[in-house]
Amino acid sequence: MEGRKTFMGKIDVATKQYMSHKNVIADAFNFYVYDGAQVIKPERLQKIDTVEFMMPYGNDAKAAVQKMRDNLMVWESVTDGDTVYVVLGTENQDKIHYAMAVKNMLYDALQYAKQVEEAKKSYRDKNKTADIKLSSEEFLSGFRKEDKLMPVVTLVIYFGDKSWDGAKSVHDMFCVEDEQILKYVPDYKINLIEPIKVSDSEYEKFKTDLGSVLQFIKHQSDDDGRWIKGKRRFQNVEKEAVELINMITGANIAGNEKDEVVDVCRAWENSLKKAKDEGQREGRLEGVREGEIHGRREGKIEGKIEGQIEAYNDCNMPIAEIAKKVSKSEEYVKEVIKKLSAACL
């Protein structure tokens, strides 16, 4: 069990590292939010602290809440001459998380609370220098009437080949189905990229090897490599993506150590052919072994029958009666007697 936890930990670290690249984060959100259009530019992303930390019930709280996100960046977007900031977060899952909606809701709430706390601290510092004055209401909340929050979008990247059978919203997790009650309970839905639900044609909308990783995960249990043939994106896959594929799926895709990219099409087909050849060879060996065992078993049976025939024949028992005794045809008994007689000459 300890070994399995360690292996799962390695996958968690590897996915966090891979998703920390700005171009990969941009690719994931462009695919999910903008249907593949290149709206979010990597150079407009800025990494921020992934630790969400706050005192949940005000400054008098005894225990702080601290959560670590997988990846978190701020996107600077310019629209109609105005600069808008959006917080983009990813949660990477190689296993289904059945409380993902609550987990993400907490993360996003902590991020909003953090923004409020930062505004409050900023105004408190400025108040000391008389740079800004707050009304009593603004002082109470630490947030001015005209202040705005940066929206937070959390995207779950599922690195598994099963269908996500967990809840996709907080409402899905409730035991209550009364619509009159539920309409007063805010819902919280998760944004999810699920490899098995993405069609092969849609994978072409990815511009980085994230698409290659997820598409390979989707097809990892296929019996052959027909799905990968003719797909140009798999002919030049970066080594980091290939290593992630190998770690998650257990594939053994190998490339030239000196090359920065790997032809996954050729490597995967060679891997399948090698596995097939090894399987056939093992099958033939197994067949030979089974044949030998069967032959020895049959030989023992035949030897026992021939011994019985010889004994009955020495007693001058008629051939028809011998055949009945050993449950064989008269022709068989005659052949055995003939063979035994020849051996005695």
ZAMARGU-4260 file (C-alpha; in steps of 0.2 Angstrom, whole numbers, plus 5000, padded with zeros to 4 digits):
<rodrens>
0) 5000/5000/5000 | 5014/5012/5004 | 5022/5009/4987 | 5006/5013/4978 | 5004/5029/4988
5) 5022/5034/4983 | 5018/5030/4965 | 5002/5041/4965 | 5012/5054/4974 | 5024/5054/4959
10) 5010/5056/4946 | 5003/5071/4957 | 5020/5079/4956 | 5023/5076/4938 | 5005/5083/4933
15) 5008/5098/4943 | 5025/5101/4935 | 5018/5099/4918 | 5003/5110/4921 | 5014/5124/4928
20) 5020/5129/4911 | 5011/5145/4905 | 5008/5138/4887 | 5000/5122/4894 | 4988/5132/4906
25) 4983/5144/4892 | 4980/5129/4880 | 4969/5120/4893 | 4958/5136/4896 | 4958/5141/4877
30) 4951/5123/4873 | 4938/5123/4887 | 4932/5141/4887 | 4935/5147/4870 | 4934/5131/4860
35) 4952/5131/4855 | 4953/5149/4849 | 4969/5157/4855 | 4962/5170/4866 | 4973/5168/4882
40) 4991/5172/4878 | 5004/5163/4888 | 5014/5179/4889 | 4999/5187/4898 | 4999/5175/4912
45) 5008/5177/4928 | 5011/5164/4941 | 5005/5168/4959 | 5006/5159/4976 | 4996/5143/4976
50) 4994/5143/4995 | 4976/5149/5000 | 4977/5155/5018 | 4965/5165/5028 | 4957/5167/5045
55) 4939/5161/5041 | 4930/5170/5055 | 4939/5186/5056 | 4955/5191/5066 | 4949/5183/5082
60) 4949/5165/5074 | 4960/5153/5083 | 4963/5142/5068 | 4968/5147/5050 | 4963/5138/5035
65) 4977/5134/5023 | 4975/5125/5006 | 4987/5122/4992 | 4981/5123/4975 | 4989/5113/4961
70) 4992/5128/4949 | 4987/5146/4950 | 4990/5161/4938 | 4983/5178/4934 | 4978/5182/4916
75) 4979/5200/4911 | 4966/5203/4898 | 4964/5219/4888 | 4946/5222/4882 | 4941/5238/4874
80) 4956/5247/4881 | 4952/5241/4898 | 4964/5229/4908 | 4954/5215/4916 | 4962/5202/4928
85) 4956/5184/4929 | 4963/5171/4941 | 4965/5154/4932 | 4967/5138/4943 | 4969/5120/4939
90) 4966/5105/4949 | 4975/5089/4942 | 4967/5072/4945 | 4973/5055/4940 | 4959/5048/4951
95) 4941/5053/4952 | 4937/5064/4967 | 4920/5062/4973 | 4919/5078/4983 | 4928/5089/4969
100) 4914/5101/4969 | 4916/5105/4988 | 4935/5105/4986 | 4935/5118/4972 | 4921/5129/4980
105) 4932/5130/4995 | 4947/5135/4985 | 4938/5148/4975 | 4930/5155/4991 | 4947/5156/4999
110) 4954/5165/4984 | 4940/5178/4985 | 4942/5180/5004 | 4961/5183/5001 | 4957/5197/4988
115) 4946/5205/5001 | 4959/5203/5015 | 4973/5211/5003 | 4962/5225/5000 | 4958/5228/5018
120) 4977/5227/5022 | 4980/5240/5008 | 4968/5252/5015 | 4973/5250/5033 | 4991/5254/5027
125) 4986/5269/5017 | 4975/5275/5031 | 4990/5277/5042 | 4997/5289/5030 | 4981/5298/5027
130) 4981/5294/5008 | 4964/5287/5009 | 4949/5288/5020 | 4935/5275/5022 | 4917/5277/5027
135) 4912/5267/5043 | 4904/5254/5032 | 4920/5252/5021 | 4931/5252/5036 | 4920/5238/5043
140) 4921/5227/5028 | 4938/5232/5022 | 4931/5234/5005 | 4925/5250/4996 | 4909/5251/4987
145) 4917/5253/4970 | 4930/5239/4973 | 4929/5224/4962 | 4935/5206/4964 | 4945/5196/4951
150) 4934/5182/4945 | 4941/5164/4948 | 4940/5150/4936 | 4945/5133/4942 | 4947/5119/4929
155) 4949/5101/4933 | 4961/5091/4922 | 4957/5073/4924 | 4971/5061/4919 | 4961/5045/4919
160) 4953/5034/4905 | 4937/5030/4915 | 4921/5040/4914 | 4920/5053/4928 | 4906/5045/4938
165) 4907/5058/4953 | 4896/5073/4956 | 4899/5087/4945 | 4891/5100/4956 | 4887/5103/4974
170) 4868/5100/4971 | 4873/5083/4964 | 4879/5079/4981 | 4864/5083/4991 | 4852/5070/4998
175) 4837/5083/4996 | 4828/5084/4979 | 4815/5097/4984 | 4817/5110/4971 | 4808/5123/4982
180) 4823/5121/4994 | 4837/5119/4981 | 4833/5135/4972 | 4838/5145/4988 | 4854/5135/4989
185) 4868/5141/4977 | 4875/5128/4966 | 4893/5126/4962 | 4898/5116/4946 | 4915/5110/4942
190) 4923/5113/4925 | 4930/5097/4919 | 4941/5090/4905 | 4937/5072/4904 | 4948/5063/4891
195) 4935/5049/4886 | 4922/5062/4883 | 4933/5072/4871 | 4931/5066/4853 | 4947/5063/4842
200) 4942/5077/4831 | 4941/5089/4846 | 4958/5085/4851 | 4965/5094/4836 | 4960/5110/4845
205) 4974/5108/4858 | 4990/5117/4852 | 5002/5109/4865 | 5006/5091/4869 | 4993/5092/4883
210) 4981/5086/4869 | 4992/5072/4865 | 4994/5066/4883 | 4975/5066/4886 | 4971/5058/4869
215) 4984/5044/4873 | 4976/5042/4890 | 4959/5040/4882 | 4965/5026/4870 | 4978/5017/4882
220) 4967/5002/4883 | 4964/5000/4864 | 4970/4983/4857 | 4980/4991/4843 | 4987/5007/4837
225) 4975/5011/4823 | 4968/5027/4832 | 4986/5035/4832 | 4990/5032/4813 | 4990/5048/4802
230) 4990/5059/4817 | 5004/5072/4814 | 5003/5079/4832 | 5010/5062/4838 | 5025/5062/4827
235) 5034/5076/4837 | 5029/5075/4856 | 5040/5083/4869 | 5050/5072/4880 | 5041/5079/4896
240) 5024/5074/4889 | 5030/5057/4884 | 5037/5054/4901 | 5020/5059/4908 | 5011/5047/4896
245) 5023/5033/4902 | 5020/5037/4920 | 5001/5038/4919 | 4997/5024/4907 | 5012/5012/4910
250) 5017/5013/4892 | 5035/5010/4887 | 5037/5023/4874 | 5056/5026/4871 | 5064/5038/4859
255) 5082/5044/4855 | 5090/5051/4870 | 5098/5065/4860 | 5081/5071/4853 | 5070/5083/4861
260) 5055/5076/4853 | 5048/5058/4851 | 5039/5050/4836 | 5026/5042/4847 | 5017/5035/4832
265) 5032/5024/4828 | 5037/5020/4846 | 5019/5015/4851 | 5017/5004/4835 | 5034/4996/4839
270) 5029/4993/4857 | 5013/4985/4852 | 5022/4974/4839 | 5035/4969/4852 | 5021/4964/4864
275) 5012/4954/4851 | 5028/4945/4846 | 5032/4941/4864 | 5014/4935/4867 | 5015/4924/4852
280) 5031/4917/4857 | 5025/4914/4875 | 5009/4906/4867 | 5020/4894/4856 | 5030/4889/4871
285) 5015/4886/4882 | 5008/4876/4868 | 5023/4865/4867 | 5023/4863/4886 | 5005/4858/4886
290) 5008/4846/4872 | 5022/4838/4881 | 5012/4836/4897 | 4997/4829/4886 | 5009/4817/4877
295) 5016/4810/4893 | 4999/4808/4900 | 4992/4799/4885 | 5008/4788/4884 | 5005/4782/4902
300) 4987/4778/4898 | 4992/4769/4882 | 5005/4759/4891 | 4993/4754/4904 | 4980/4748/4891
305) 4994/4738/4882 | 4999/4730/4898 | 4981/4724/4901 | 4979/4718/4883 | 4995/4708/4885
310) 4989/4700/4901 | 4972/4695/4894 | 4981/4688/4878 | 4992/4677/4889 | 4977/4670/4896
315) 4971/4665/4879 | 4956/4677/4880 | 4946/4680/4864 | 4950/4696/4855 | 4932/4702/4856
320) 4932/4699/4875 | 4948/4708/4877 | 4942/4723/4867 | 4927/4724/4878 | 4937/4723/4894
325) 4949/4738/4889 | 4935/4748/4880 | 4944/4748/4863 | 4940/4742/4846 | 4945/4724/4840
330) 4956/4732/4827 | 4965/4742/4840 | 4968/4726/4851 | 4974/4716/4836 | 4987/4730/4832
335) 4993/4730/4850 | 4995/4711/4850 | 5004/4712/4833 | 5016/4725/4840 | 5019/4715/4856
340) 5023/4699/4846 | 5035/4708/4835 | 5044/4715/4850 | 5046/4697/4857 | 5055/4691/4841
</rodrens>
